[in-house]
Amino acid sequence: MRVRYTDNGEELRFEQNGNELRVFATQYPYGTNGVVRVAEAELK
């Protein structure tokens, strides 16, 4: 399994415990304006 941002492909750290998934999001780089970031989880 992997979790990544769809805008830049950055992989995100995550923890999975049973049916619970905790994703540790990162901030936009300094000086970048953005309202929404979308991350996608890919199940293998």
C-alpha positions as CSV (number, residue, x, y, z in Angstrom):
1,M,0.0,0.0,0.0
2,R,1.1,3.5,-0.6
3,V,-0.4,7.0,-0.1
4,R,0.7,9.9,-2.3
5,Y,-0.3,13.4,-3.3
6,T,-1.8,13.5,-6.8
7,D,-0.3,17.0,-7.5
8,N,3.4,16.1,-7.1
9,G,3.5,12.4,-6.4
10,E,5.1,12.8,-3.0
11,E,4.6,9.7,-0.9
12,L,3.1,10.2,2.5
13,R,3.9,8.4,5.8
14,F,1.0,6.4,7.1
15,E,0.1,3.9,9.8
16,Q,-2.5,1.2,9.3
17,N,-4.2,-0.6,12.2
18,G,-7.0,-3.0,11.2
19,N,-9.7,-0.8,9.4
20,E,-8.1,2.4,10.5
21,L,-5.7,4.4,8.3
22,R,-3.8,7.4,9.7
23,V,-2.1,9.6,7.1
24,F,0.6,12.1,8.1
25,A,0.1,15.0,5.6
26,T,2.8,17.5,4.7
27,Q,2.4,21.2,4.1
28,Y,2.7,23.0,0.7
29,P,6.2,24.4,0.0
30,Y,6.7,27.9,1.3
31,G,5.2,30.5,-1.1
32,T,2.7,28.1,-2.7
33,N,-0.9,29.0,-2.6
34,G,-3.4,26.2,-2.6
35,V,-6.7,25.5,-1.0
36,V,-7.1,21.7,-1.4
37,R,-4.6,18.8,-1.7
38,V,-5.7,15.4,-2.8
39,A,-4.0,12.2,-1.7
40,E,-4.7,8.8,-3.1
41,A,-4.2,5.5,-1.4
42,E,-3.1,2.6,-3.7
43,L,-4.0,-0.8,-2.4
44,K,-1.8,-3.7,-3.7
